[in-house]
Amino acid sequence: MPAKQPRNVLLVVVDQWRADFVPALGADFLKTPNLDRLCREGVTFRNHITNTVPCGPARASLLTGLYLMNHRAVQNTVPLDARHSNLAKELRRIGYDPALIGYTTTTPDPRTTGRLDPRFTTLGDLMDGFRAVGAFEPSMDGYFGWLAQKGYALPQNREDIWLPEGEDHLPGVTARPSRIPAELSDTAYFTERALTYLKGRNGKPWFLHLGYYRPHPPFIAPAPYHAMYRPESMPPLRRAATWQEEAAQHPLVDFYLRGISQGSFFHGAGGAATELDPGAVAQMRATYSGMISEVDAALGQVIAHLDETGQWKDTLVVFTSDHGEQLGDHYLLGKVGYHDESFRIPLVIKDPDAPEAAGRIEHAFTESVDVMPTILEWLGGEAPRACDGHSLLPLIAGERPAKWREHLFYEYDFRDVFYSRPEDDLGLSMDDCSLCVVQDERWKYVHFAALPPLLFDLEKDPHCFTDLAADPAHAAVVRDYAQRALSHRMSHAERTLTHFRATPQGLEERAS
């Protein structure tokens, strides 16, 4: 009998790439030939969201298949409970040695180590179970060490490589390139690590989590990507006439509009994000687009290797992001709150077992917790019972399961961490700083643990400027969607052991 063809998986996780910056979903101003090819050969999911933001919680949901309400790594720097399984651990159960390039922003469970563990001094480390073959964390040491090994003279403040080229140019929004050349960018580093790993496999089956830092801030691109797009070609802003009008919508939005600074997005910059004028925002979007094209070109190198070695046609490829980016919409920067710009993300899957699916746009509601069970099923494994997601293989094959979800569900926890303190500002207790969203084609309902709810009519107000929650005419809608939110949480409560029964004959395990 012929040898069984190895099953390989490439999981590409970019950072801060929002869904409406995908050409297959309408962003025809972007140049992404390699992503375009992936969309032509796979399925692009139009209604895909991350189940939470920011990076650490989002990656926890992506890689554990659990909602925020269950994994409870609720913010960057908050530990992930060691008892939870994850994609890497489950892959090891079926014989894979999962490799990781990039990062997961995972703070370890303090009960498994001591308080002096250096991992508690950083934003996050690597999730248990992965084998790092090109890590960015902690503190980007791998990348900066690579630069030094390449002969690049690092400045005393290493992050000054992301200042604009030229000594006379002030930091901030700029059309100038970064001081670091494209061949030494972090995108180039991740790509070299990926090719080194893949070329060393020698025919052995592999799973690679290939992470890219871009288009995450600082918003500055190396040449030639800094000049690839014109500001006037960027999509228009979605925002009210003034930031004060946006702030009036809700106390949480008011906090972020008063508190987000430009310095977190442009290295060395000062001033509030709300001070950016439309021209500066357009330039920021052009730079963001340039970073997207840089990642696309790098991804093309990986695809070319898989093509040349005959592996591309047999490899499951999953392309997604951890979360989105506000990009000046609603006067916000970053990934916060409840806006679609922060939560809607790309998902493209090329399944070599379903060539007939090539080029299709799938409209079903999908969530980041679906990625883990999809990969495990494709490899012949099984997702843990606690997993909140569902395999997407039926959707890829063109079949809509009878009980597929009727709405999207996502969450955000805004308790104080060392770099942002809404809890203190809003006068809330730590465990009251949370919201969840139930959203379908017509309505978007935002429920807060201890703040007023929000309701938006997506048919009449797709960008969510008019809150209807306090309107008596919409009281029944608020009631219905609040009940939906409660029912959704109840049906997805932690269930690792709830299918076991002790009986006179011993332990019984029931099917779901």
TORFI-505460 format. One line per 5 residues: number of its first residue (from 1); their letters; for each residue x, y, z of C-alpha. Coordinates in steps of 0.2 Angstrom, whole numbers, plus 5000, padded with zeros to 4 digits. Last residue first. Example, Ala and Ser with C-alpha at 12.3 -4.5 7.8 and 13.67 -1.06 7.14 Angstrom:
BEGIN
2	SA	5068:4995:5036 | 5062:4978:5039;
// end
This chain:
BEGIN
512	SAREE	4883:5078:5119 | 4886:5060:5121 | 4885:5052:5139 | 4900:5045:5149 | 4895:5033:5163;
507	LGQPT	4906:5030:5178 | 4901:5014:5188 | 4888:5001:5187 | 4878:5008:5201 | 4879:5025:5191;
502	ARFHT	4891:5040:5192 | 4887:5051:5177 | 4899:5061:5166 | 4892:5074:5153 | 4895:5088:5165;
497	LTREA	4913:5086:5167 | 4921:5099:5156 | 4905:5109:5155 | 4909:5128:5159 | 4893:5138:5155;
492	HSMRH	4889:5139:5136 | 4870:5136:5138 | 4869:5148:5152 | 4879:5162:5143 | 4868:5160:5127;
487	SLARQ	4852:5160:5137 | 4857:5176:5146 | 4862:5185:5130 | 4846:5179:5121 | 4836:5185:5136;
482	AYDRV	4844:5202:5134 | 4840:5201:5116 | 4822:5199:5119 | 4820:5212:5133 | 4829:5225:5123;
477	VAAHA	4818:5221:5108 | 4803:5223:5119 | 4808:5240:5125 | 4811:5246:5108 | 4796:5259:5108;
472	PDAAL	4801:5264:5125 | 4817:5271:5119 | 4831:5268:5132 | 4840:5255:5122 | 4839:5264:5105;
467	DTFCH	4857:5270:5104 | 4860:5280:5088 | 4878:5280:5080 | 4880:5261:5077 | 4889:5259:5060;
462	PDKEL	4874:5250:5052 | 4861:5262:5057 | 4845:5259:5048 | 4847:5240:5045 | 4859:5238:5060;
457	DFLLP	4846:5244:5073 | 4857:5247:5088 | 4854:5244:5106 | 4865:5249:5121 | 4864:5244:5139;
452	PLAAF	4867:5255:5154 | 4882:5251:5165 | 4884:5238:5179 | 4886:5221:5170 | 4885:5228:5153;
447	HVYKW	4874:5221:5139 | 4876:5227:5121 | 4863:5222:5109 | 4866:5223:5090 | 4850:5220:5079;
442	REDQV	4845:5216:5062 | 4858:5204:5054 | 4862:5196:5071 | 4872:5203:5086 | 4873:5198:5104;
437	VCLSC	4886:5208:5113 | 4894:5205:5131 | 4901:5218:5143 | 4912:5218:5158 | 4919:5229:5172;
432	DDMSL	4908:5223:5186 | 4921:5211:5193 | 4934:5224:5196 | 4921:5236:5205 | 4915:5251:5196;
427	GLDDE	4919:5270:5199 | 4920:5274:5180 | 4937:5281:5182 | 4944:5267:5193 | 4938:5253:5182;
422	PRSYF	4943:5262:5166 | 4962:5261:5171 | 4973:5257:5156 | 4992:5253:5156 | 4994:5244:5172;
417	VDRFD	4977:5234:5171 | 4960:5240:5177 | 4945:5231:5172 | 4938:5233:5154 | 4932:5215:5150;
412	YEYFL	4925:5213:5133 | 4914:5200:5126 | 4907:5192:5109 | 4892:5183:5103 | 4886:5182:5085;
407	HERWK	4869:5177:5081 | 4858:5162:5074 | 4871:5149:5078 | 4870:5133:5067 | 4857:5120:5073;
402	APREG	4853:5112:5056 | 4871:5112:5050 | 4874:5122:5034 | 4882:5111:5021 | 4893:5119:5008;
397	AILPL	4909:5109:5011 | 4917:5124:5020 | 4901:5125:5030 | 4903:5107:5035 | 4922:5109:5039;
392	LSHGD	4918:5124:5051 | 4920:5114:5067 | 4911:5121:5081 | 4916:5133:5095 | 4913:5133:5114;
387	CARPA	4926:5119:5118 | 4922:5111:5135 | 4919:5094:5127 | 4937:5094:5121 | 4939:5095:5102;
382	EGGLW	4942:5078:5093 | 4956:5073:5082 | 4957:5067:5064 | 4968:5081:5057 | 4953:5090:5049;
377	ELITP	4943:5088:5065 | 4957:5096:5076 | 4959:5110:5064 | 4940:5114:5064 | 4938:5112:5083;
372	MVDVS	4952:5125:5085 | 4946:5138:5073 | 4928:5139:5079 | 4932:5149:5095 | 4936:5163:5083;
367	ETFAH	4918:5165:5078 | 4907:5161:5063 | 4890:5168:5058 | 4886:5161:5041 | 4889:5171:5025;
362	EIRGA	4902:5160:5017 | 4911:5168:5001 | 4916:5155:4989 | 4932:5155:4979 | 4937:5137:4981;
357	AEPAD	4923:5126:4989 | 4924:5112:4975 | 4942:5109:4981 | 4936:5102:4997 | 4949:5090:5004;
352	PDKIV	4963:5103:5001 | 4954:5115:5013 | 4959:5133:5011 | 4952:5143:5025 | 4950:5162:5026;
347	LPIRF	4945:5171:5041 | 4947:5190:5042 | 4942:5200:5058 | 4926:5209:5064 | 4929:5213:5083;
342	SEDHY	4938:5230:5084 | 4929:5238:5069 | 4913:5231:5074 | 4912:5242:5090 | 4910:5235:5107;
337	GVKGL	4923:5242:5118 | 4941:5242:5113 | 4954:5238:5100 | 4966:5252:5095 | 4962:5269:5090;
332	LYHDG	4945:5278:5092 | 4938:5294:5084 | 4922:5284:5080 | 4932:5276:5066 | 4950:5282:5068;
327	LQEGH	4958:5266:5064 | 4947:5256:5076 | 4958:5240:5074 | 4953:5222:5073 | 4956:5206:5083;
322	DSTFV	4967:5190:5084 | 4969:5189:5065 | 4965:5175:5053 | 4972:5164:5039 | 4969:5145:5040;
317	VLTDK	4979:5134:5027 | 4976:5115:5027 | 4990:5108:5017 | 4989:5096:5002 | 4990:5107:4987;
312	WQGTE	5003:5118:4996 | 5015:5104:4999 | 5023:5101:4982 | 5040:5107:4987 | 5040:5122:4975;
307	DLHAI	5022:5126:4980 | 5026:5126:4999 | 5041:5136:4996 | 5031:5149:4986 | 5017:5150:4999;
302	VQGLA	5030:5154:5012 | 5038:5168:5001 | 5020:5174:4997 | 5017:5176:5016 | 5031:5189:5016;
297	ADVES	5023:5199:5002 | 5006:5198:5011 | 5014:5204:5027 | 5022:5219:5018 | 5005:5223:5009;
292	IMGSY	4996:5224:5026 | 5010:5235:5032 | 5007:5247:5017 | 4988:5247:5022 | 4992:5252:5039;
287	TARMQ	5003:5266:5032 | 4988:5272:5021 | 4976:5271:5036 | 4988:5282:5046 | 4989:5294:5031;
282	AVAGP	4970:5295:5031 | 4970:5298:5050 | 4982:5312:5048 | 4971:5320:5034 | 4955:5318:5045;
277	DLETA	4963:5327:5059 | 4970:5318:5074 | 4966:5327:5090 | 4955:5313:5096 | 4970:5301:5098;
272	AGGAG	4976:5313:5112 | 4993:5321:5111 | 5011:5314:5111 | 5021:5304:5098 | 5037:5294:5102;
267	HFFSG	5032:5278:5093 | 5016:5281:5084 | 5001:5270:5090 | 5003:5270:5109 | 5010:5288:5109;
262	QSIGR	4994:5294:5100 | 4985:5294:5117 | 4968:5285:5122 | 4961:5293:5138 | 4947:5305:5134;
257	LYFDV	4940:5295:5120 | 4942:5279:5130 | 4933:5286:5145 | 4919:5293:5135 | 4917:5276:5126;
252	LPHQA	4914:5268:5143 | 4902:5281:5149 | 4891:5278:5133 | 4884:5288:5118 | 4889:5305:5124;
247	AEEQW	4907:5301:5119 | 4903:5300:5101 | 4895:5317:5101 | 4911:5323:5111 | 4922:5316:5097;
242	TAARR	4914:5328:5085 | 4904:5327:5068 | 4901:5308:5071 | 4912:5295:5065 | 4914:5282:5051;
237	LPPMS	4929:5288:5041 | 4930:5286:5022 | 4940:5272:5014 | 4958:5276:5009 | 4963:5282:4992;
232	EPRYM	4966:5300:4997 | 4979:5294:5009 | 4989:5287:4995 | 4996:5269:4996 | 5012:5261:4992;
227	AHYPA	5023:5274:5000 | 5027:5266:5017 | 5028:5249:5008 | 5044:5254:4999 | 5052:5257:5012;
222	PAIFP	5048:5251:5030 | 5031:5255:5037 | 5025:5265:5052 | 5010:5263:5062 | 5017:5257:5079;
217	PHPRY	5006:5248:5079 | 4999:5231:5074 | 4998:5228:5055 | 5009:5218:5058 | 5015:5207:5072;
212	YGLHL	5015:5191:5061 | 5011:5174:5068 | 5014:5157:5059 | 5007:5143:5070 | 5015:5128:5061;
207	FWPKG	5008:5110:5061 | 5020:5097:5053 | 5020:5080:5045 | 5038:5074:5042 | 5044:5076:5024;
202	NRGKL	5061:5083:5028 | 5055:5095:5041 | 5070:5107:5041 | 5064:5117:5026 | 5048:5121:5035;
197	YTLAR	5057:5128:5051 | 5070:5138:5042 | 5056:5145:5030 | 5045:5150:5045 | 5060:5158:5055;
192	ETFYA	5064:5168:5039 | 5046:5174:5038 | 5045:5179:5056 | 5061:5190:5054 | 5055:5198:5038;
187	TDSLE	5039:5203:5046 | 5049:5210:5061 | 5058:5221:5048 | 5076:5218:5043 | 5074:5216:5024;
182	APIRS	5061:5230:5025 | 5074:5242:5031 | 5073:5249:5049 | 5072:5268:5050 | 5054:5268:5047;
177	PRATV	5047:5276:5031 | 5041:5293:5029 | 5022:5297:5027 | 5021:5302:5045 | 5009:5302:5060;
172	GPLHD	5020:5304:5075 | 5038:5306:5078 | 5047:5322:5073 | 5058:5322:5058 | 5075:5330:5058;
167	EGEPL	5085:5314:5061 | 5079:5305:5046 | 5069:5289:5044 | 5054:5289:5055 | 5055:5280:5072;
162	WIDER	5052:5262:5073 | 5070:5257:5075 | 5068:5268:5091 | 5061:5252:5099 | 5078:5247:5104;
157	NQPLA	5081:5262:5116 | 5100:5261:5116 | 5100:5260:5097 | 5103:5244:5088 | 5117:5243:5076;
152	YGKQA	5111:5230:5063 | 5124:5216:5060 | 5112:5202:5056 | 5116:5195:5074 | 5110:5211:5081;
147	LWGFY	5094:5211:5071 | 5091:5193:5077 | 5094:5197:5095 | 5081:5211:5093 | 5069:5199:5085;
142	GDMSP	5071:5185:5099 | 5071:5198:5113 | 5054:5205:5108 | 5050:5208:5126 | 5045:5190:5130;
137	EFAGV	5040:5186:5117 | 5043:5186:5098 | 5047:5168:5097 | 5054:5159:5081 | 5054:5140:5083;
132	ARFGD	5044:5140:5099 | 5037:5123:5103 | 5019:5125:5108 | 5011:5115:5123 | 5009:5129:5135;
127	MLDGL	5005:5147:5129 | 5020:5158:5126 | 5023:5174:5136 | 5014:5190:5141 | 5015:5208:5144;
122	TTFRP	5031:5206:5154 | 5036:5206:5172 | 5026:5191:5177 | 5036:5180:5164 | 5052:5184:5175;
117	DLRGT	5046:5171:5188 | 5048:5179:5205 | 5030:5176:5210 | 5033:5157:5209 | 5027:5144:5197;
112	TRPDP	5012:5133:5193 | 5000:5142:5205 | 5004:5158:5196 | 4995:5152:5180 | 5006:5159:5165;
107	TTTTY	5002:5175:5156 | 4999:5172:5138 | 5003:5185:5125 | 5002:5171:5111 | 5017:5175:5101;
102	GILAP	5026:5174:5084 | 5032:5158:5077 | 5025:5142:5085 | 5028:5124:5081 | 5015:5110:5086;
97	DYGIR	5023:5093:5088 | 5009:5082:5082 | 5005:5065:5087 | 4986:5065:5091 | 4987:5070:5109;
92	RLEKA	5001:5083:5105 | 4988:5092:5094 | 4976:5093:5109 | 4990:5101:5119 | 4994:5114:5105;
87	LNSHR	4975:5118:5102 | 4972:5122:5120 | 4967:5113:5136 | 4962:5123:5151 | 4968:5117:5169;
82	ADLPV	4983:5130:5168 | 4971:5144:5170 | 4977:5159:5159 | 4984:5173:5169 | 4979:5192:5167;
77	TNQVA	4993:5202:5159 | 4982:5206:5144 | 4964:5206:5150 | 4951:5193:5154 | 4961:5177:5154;
72	RHNML	4944:5170:5161 | 4944:5154:5150 | 4925:5152:5153 | 4917:5169:5151 | 4930:5174:5139;
67	YLGTL	4923:5160:5127 | 4933:5145:5125 | 4941:5137:5109 | 4957:5136:5118 | 4968:5143:5104;
62	LSARA	4957:5157:5097 | 4949:5161:5114 | 4966:5163:5122 | 4972:5173:5107 | 4958:5185:5110;
57	PGCPV	4961:5187:5129 | 4980:5190:5126 | 4977:5202:5111 | 4963:5213:5116 | 4949:5209:5113;
52	TNTIH	4935:5196:5113 | 4926:5183:5103 | 4935:5187:5087 | 4922:5189:5073 | 4918:5182:5056;
47	NRFTV	4903:5187:5046 | 4911:5187:5028 | 4920:5170:5029 | 4932:5167:5014 | 4933:5150:5008;
42	GERCL	4948:5143:4999 | 4957:5143:4982 | 4952:5161:4977 | 4953:5168:4995 | 4971:5161:4996;
37	RDLNP	4975:5168:4979 | 4969:5185:4985 | 4979:5183:5001 | 4994:5181:4990 | 4990:5195:4978;
32	TKLFD	4987:5208:4992 | 4986:5225:4984 | 4973:5235:4993 | 4961:5248:4985 | 4948:5234:4981;
27	AGLAP	4944:5232:5000 | 4927:5224:4996 | 4927:5207:5006 | 4938:5198:4994 | 4950:5213:4995;
22	VFDAR	4952:5211:5014 | 4953:5227:5024 | 4935:5226:5029 | 4939:5212:5041 | 4951:5221:5052;
17	WQDVV	4969:5216:5054 | 4976:5219:5072 | 4989:5205:5073 | 4991:5192:5060 | 4988:5173:5064;
12	VLLVN	4993:5161:5050 | 4989:5143:5054 | 4998:5131:5042 | 4992:5113:5044 | 5000:5097:5037;
7	RPQKA	4992:5080:5035 | 5005:5068:5028 | 5000:5057:5013 | 4998:5039:5019 | 5012:5028:5011;
2	PM	5006:5018:4996 | 5000:5000:5000;
// end
